[in-house]
């Protein structure tokens, strides 16, 4: 068994999730302030975007200053899109992995497999891990179809975000049939996004102490993904990234749904800190 499993977990904060924060987060307007807040609150890294040429030096300096890991998101619709994005990531030079939403939601069959296989081949050639996110409005929006992809491409790695499948399937309760389908994807998890759905809204407040009735389901899936990842053969350099990704309004539920949709019901920063703690507890539980 590999040594130092404790250090294999990376809990990253979503840069998108830093938008529009209020409540306990206070106010952090600049890039420097946001990175500092993420680091000082105990996150291991940041999931964001490839910085522009004007901002790249600042990002590199701050990531190094705080010892933060760094991953980015890509939205390709073709292998050409993915290849061009990988070149940008290589030019920046500090990208640990790429989270990918493949923007071809209506592509099926052999064409879909060809695209996914091509993206995976580009990842291996570049030496940068790529994880395909389970996400509405993308090539993986259908749970059944995604499992079929994995049967044909068993080496494909996923970012598991089950909030999309729970809300799309209106899974207020998790049937044995749904559980079996969801469990079947977890051995392919390369990373996790920790959003919780109640089957009606894609992103809900887990509660100050995690009392929401859907949280145990998501915690179970996250823990199983961790266990599956540790059970596979790993290199010393491999890490398991978990992104605390709680989107801003209007992704977050708001009081003014018929208006500007900016007045959030919950405190996303306190929710993010709770989920960070929970993820680390789940990882530690698997080491005992």
C-alpha positions in Angstrom: 0.0 0.0 0.0 1.3 3.5 -0.9 2.7 5.5 2.0 1.3 8.9 3.0 -2.3 8.4 1.8 -3.2 11.3 4.0 -1.3 13.7 1.7 -3.0 12.4 -1.5 -6.2 14.4 -1.0 -6.3 17.9 -2.5 -9.3 20.1 -1.4 -9.6 22.9 -3.9 -11.8 26.0 -3.9 -13.7 26.9 -7.0 -12.7 30.3 -8.3 -16.2 30.6 -9.8 -17.5 29.9 -6.3 -15.7 33.0 -5.0 -18.0 35.3 -7.1 -20.6 37.3 -5.2 -19.7 36.0 -1.7 -21.2 37.8 1.2 -22.0 36.9 4.8 -19.1 35.3 6.7 -16.8 35.6 3.7 -16.4 39.3 4.1 -15.3 41.2 1.1 -12.4 40.2 -1.2 -12.4 42.1 -4.5 -9.0 41.5 -6.0 -7.3 38.4 -7.3 -4.7 38.7 -4.6 -7.3 39.0 -1.8 -9.3 36.0 -3.0 -6.2 33.8 -3.3 -5.1 34.9 0.2 -8.6 34.1 1.6 -8.6 30.7 0.0 -5.1 29.9 1.4 -5.7 31.2 4.8 -8.9 29.2 5.2 -7.0 25.9 4.7 -7.7 25.0 1.1 -5.0 23.0 -0.8 -5.6 24.7 -4.1 -7.8 26.5 -6.6 -9.9 25.3 -9.5 -10.1 28.2 -12.0 -9.2 29.0 -15.6 -6.0 29.6 -17.6 -4.9 33.1 -16.6 -4.5 35.7 -19.4 -1.0 36.7 -20.4 -1.4 39.9 -18.4 -2.3 38.0 -15.2 -0.2 34.9 -15.5 2.8 36.1 -13.6 0.6 37.3 -10.7 -1.1 33.9 -10.5 2.1 32.0 -10.6 3.6 34.2 -7.8 0.6 33.8 -5.6 0.2 30.1 -6.1 3.8 29.6 -5.3 3.7 32.0 -2.3 0.8 30.0 -0.7 1.8 26.6 -1.9 -1.5 26.0 -3.7 -2.3 23.4 -6.4 -4.0 24.7 -9.5 -6.5 23.2 -12.0 -8.5 24.7 -14.8 -11.8 24.1 -16.6 -12.2 23.6 -20.3 -15.3 23.5 -22.5 -14.4 21.9 -25.8 -16.8 20.8 -28.5 -14.1 19.0 -30.6 -10.6 17.5 -30.3 -9.3 20.7 -32.0 -10.8 22.8 -29.2 -9.2 20.5 -26.6 -5.8 20.5 -28.3 -5.8 24.3 -28.4 -6.8 24.5 -24.8 -4.0 22.1 -23.7 -1.5 24.3 -25.5 -2.7 27.3 -23.5 -2.4 25.2 -20.3 1.1 24.1 -21.2 2.1 27.7 -21.9 0.9 28.8 -18.4 2.9 25.9 -17.0 1.4 25.3 -13.6 -1.7 23.2 -14.3 -2.1 20.0 -12.3 -5.1 18.7 -14.3 -8.0 19.9 -16.5 -11.6 19.5 -15.7 -13.6 19.2 -19.0 -17.2 19.8 -19.8 -17.6 18.4 -23.4 -20.1 20.7 -25.0 -21.8 18.2 -27.3 -24.9 17.2 -25.4 -26.7 15.7 -28.4 -23.7 13.7 -29.7 -24.3 9.9 -29.2 -23.0 6.5 -30.4 -19.7 6.1 -32.2 -19.3 9.8 -32.8 -19.4 10.5 -29.1 -17.0 7.7 -28.3 -14.6 9.0 -31.0 -14.6 12.5 -29.4 -14.1 11.2 -25.9 -11.4 8.8 -27.0 -9.7 11.6 -28.8 -9.7 13.9 -25.8 -8.3 11.1 -23.6 -5.5 10.5 -26.1 -4.6 14.2 -26.1 -4.4 14.1 -22.3 -2.1 11.2 -22.3 0.1 12.6 -25.0 0.4 16.0 -23.2 1.0 14.3 -19.8 -1.8 16.4 -18.2 -4.7 14.5 -16.6 -8.1 15.3 -18.0 -11.3 14.4 -16.1 -14.7 14.5 -18.0 -17.3 16.1 -15.7 -20.7 14.6 -15.3 -22.8 17.7 -16.1 -26.1 18.7 -17.6 -26.0 20.2 -21.1 -22.8 18.3 -22.0 -21.9 14.9 -23.5 -22.4 13.2 -20.1 -25.8 14.7 -19.3 -27.4 11.3 -19.5 -26.5 8.9 -16.7 -27.3 5.8 -18.8 -25.4 7.0 -21.8 -22.4 7.9 -19.6 -22.2 4.4 -18.3 -22.3 3.1 -21.8 -19.4 5.4 -22.7 -17.4 3.9 -19.8 -18.2 0.4 -20.9 -16.6 1.2 -24.2 -13.8 3.4 -22.8 -12.9 1.9 -19.4 -9.8 4.1 -19.0 -11.8 7.3 -19.2 -11.6 9.4 -16.0 -14.5 11.4 -14.6 -15.1 14.4 -12.4 -18.1 13.2 -10.4 -20.7 15.9 -9.8 -23.9 13.9 -9.0 -26.0 17.0 -8.3 -26.7 17.1 -12.1 -28.0 13.6 -12.2 -30.0 14.0 -9.1 -31.8 17.1 -10.3 -32.2 15.9 -13.8 -33.8 12.6 -12.6 -35.8 14.3 -9.8 -34.2 11.8 -7.4 -35.9 12.9 -4.2 -35.2 9.5 -2.9 -32.5 7.1 -4.2 -33.9 3.8 -5.5 -31.8 0.7 -5.6 -31.9 1.0 -9.4 -30.6 4.6 -9.3 -28.0 3.6 -6.7 -26.6 0.8 -8.8 -26.3 3.1 -11.8 -24.6 5.9 -9.8 -22.2 3.4 -8.1 -21.1 2.0 -11.4 -19.4 5.3 -12.4 -17.4 5.8 -9.2 -14.5 3.5 -10.1 -13.8 5.9 -12.9 -13.6 9.0 -10.6 -10.5 11.1 -11.0 -12.0 14.0 -9.0 -15.2 15.2 -7.3 -17.2 18.5 -7.3 -19.1 18.8 -4.0 -22.5 20.2 -5.0 -25.6 18.8 -3.4 -29.0 18.7 -5.1 -32.4 17.8 -3.5 -33.9 16.6 -6.8 -35.6 19.9 -7.5 -32.8 22.5 -7.2 -29.3 21.7 -8.4 -27.6 23.4 -5.4 -28.9 23.5 -1.9 -27.6 24.4 1.5 -26.4 21.3 3.4 -27.2 22.9 6.7 -24.9 24.2 9.4 -24.2 20.7 10.7 -25.0 18.8 7.5 -28.6 18.0 8.5 -30.1 18.1 5.0 -31.5 14.6 4.3 -29.8 14.4 0.9 -26.3 15.0 2.3 -25.8 11.3 3.5 -26.4 10.1 -0.1 -23.8 12.5 -1.5 -21.3 11.8 1.3 -21.7 8.1 0.6 -20.9 8.6 -3.1 -17.9 10.8 -2.4 -16.5 8.3 0.1 -17.0 5.4 -2.3 -15.2 7.4 -5.0 -12.3 8.0 -2.6 -12.2 4.3 -1.7 -12.2 3.3 -5.3 -9.4 5.7 -6.2 -7.2 4.5 -3.4 -7.9 0.8 -4.3 -6.4 1.3 -7.8 -2.7 1.3 -8.6 -1.3 4.8 -8.0 2.0 6.6 -8.6 3.6 8.6 -5.8 2.8 11.8 -7.6 -0.9 11.1 -8.0 -3.4 13.2 -6.0 -7.2 13.0 -5.6 -8.7 16.5 -6.1 -12.0 17.5 -4.6 -13.4 20.9 -5.6 -15.7 22.8 -3.3 -17.9 24.3 -6.0 -20.9 26.3 -5.0 -22.0 28.6 -7.8 -23.1 32.2 -7.3 -26.5 33.5 -8.0 -28.5 32.8 -10.1 -27.0 29.3 -9.7 -27.5 29.6 -6.0 -31.1 29.9 -4.8 -32.2 33.5 -4.3 -35.0 35.4 -2.5 -35.7 37.6 -5.5 -36.3 34.9 -8.1 -38.7 37.1 -10.0 -36.3 40.0 -9.9 -32.5 40.5 -10.2 -31.8 37.1 -8.7 -28.9 38.3 -6.6 -30.1 38.0 -3.0 -29.0 34.6 -1.9 -30.8 32.6 0.7 -27.7 31.0 2.2 -24.1 31.8 3.2 -22.1 30.0 0.5 -18.8 30.7 2.2 -19.8 29.0 5.4 -21.2 26.1 3.3 -17.9 25.8 1.5 -15.9 25.7 4.7 -18.3 23.0 6.1 -17.9 20.9 2.9 -14.1 21.2 3.1 -14.1 19.9 6.6 -16.5 17.1 5.6 -14.4 16.0 2.7 -11.3 15.7 4.8 -13.3 13.7 7.4 -14.5 11.3 4.7 -10.9 10.8 3.4 -9.6 10.3 6.9 -12.4 7.7 7.7 -11.2 5.7 4.7 -7.6 5.5 6.1 -8.7 4.0 9.5 
